[in-house]
Amino acid sequence: MQREIPFIAPWRLSGMPKETPVLLAFSGGADSSVLLHLLWKDAQREGYSLLLAHVNHGIRGEEALRDREFCRGMAERYGLEICFADLDIPALAKESGRSLEEEAREARYAFFKTLMTERKIPLLATAHHADDNLETLLFRLARGTTSRGLCGILPTRDFYGVGSLVRPLLQATRRGILRYAEENRLEYVTDSTNNALSCSRNQLRHRVIPVLEELFEHPQHRATALCEQMRLDDDYWSGYIRHLLERWEDTGCLILVLNGHHPAESGRILAEYVKKHTGFTPEYRHLQALLSMVKVGRNGAQCSLAGDWVATIEQGSLRLIPAARMTGSAFSIPFSKEEIRLPDSGIVIRVEKIGENTKIHNLSTALHMILDADSAIINDGLLWRSRKEGDTLVMGGMTRKLRKLYNQKKIPWRLREQMPLLCDGEGIVWAPFVGMRDGVQTAETGLLITVELPEALAPMC
């Protein structure tokens, strides 16, 4: 007697109409072959169309070509259309700097997204199952995770804004899937890389989970139950935290709010804030670093986040900034009376000659200064350059570190690394927002030097 397998139809998981078409990510392995069989039967019953998509990552050589042809044959057997993507993931990964696994996932999902957009298919089905969920849970626990990470693999989620990704077999175990394939005489192929113990997930699959199965009955089901409960909790907390964040974020005093809440709330507020502004949910280690930084609240403090983002405290407020904007490109440009646009930052330097009829009361402000046009320094190799480690400025008879002067003026980190410094052979002549070096000749007439900042770099008051 054939036994049923836990299966939830894509339209039921997504809440969409029964006739909603489905794209199946089909590898030809046991999991996706069983899912194909179940989806085909459900599609016949409910009347929706089914399209298959297979990706050859260009990693496994002849074996991958074998899988490709197998998938073509299965599509013909079921009377379905199949679309193929033949990729060179090793070359793409070398170009992007990502790992093979990351690059394969990005390229695979880009292919699925394109198909869904072109064919107007709002549902993508994948064959993730309960063992995959247990592996994910163990992996996150070992690496460090937040309560949101304990939600495991989601049964359904948004897919790049073009539809929903659904996992109809998420409650089925790997053993149950293999048994179903055997009882229904379903053919499938085996990916040899799934047995390579060099992969951490494969070690969990082949070494850890079998031990858990010996010690406990159906650990996959226990993990599924935990994830379901955590998703309920997370759903409740997410609504509550979004309400708190909307209430306090625009006031600019998020740090005070965070420090005034119970740690259970402040951690979730901070995680939601990061996800809202970066698109990344912070890992446990990042969240702990952020909480520590916020608790101290020191201006200029910063810590790195995933996705090349940096969190920093500026004038008592928490800011999230792309790392590229924090560092900028190093530059050294000869002083010129022509307009200068600095690379990458959008900062503009203008120099103009002013005469006796022009009245400027402040010879030096945050973003402009007047140099005596006859000063020897003008003809002594002046240049504009970016900040260097250990920079100093002689002011008030003292040699002072530029870093400390920036701290005193509360200059944002993203601006410090891109702000031009006017220098000569002796060092810094003028640092915008900070001041001029002792002994620099100024005059009411001469050269008016102005630094203009783009809105994105202007310091917040």
PyMOL commands that set and color helices and strands:
alter all, ss='L'
color gray80, all
select helices_A, chain A and resi 10-14+30-46+62-78+89-96+100-119+130-143+149-151+174-183+192-195+200-215+219-251+254-259+263-278+284-296+323-327+376-379+402-409+413-416
alter helices_A, ss='H'
color red, helices_A
select strands_A, chain A and resi 22-25+50-56+82-86+123-125+156-158+164-166+302-305+309-314+317-322+332-334+340-341+348-354+368-371+383-385+392-395+398-401+421-424+427-431+435-436+446-452
alter strands_A, ss='S'
color yellow, strands_A
deselect
rebuild
show_as cartoon
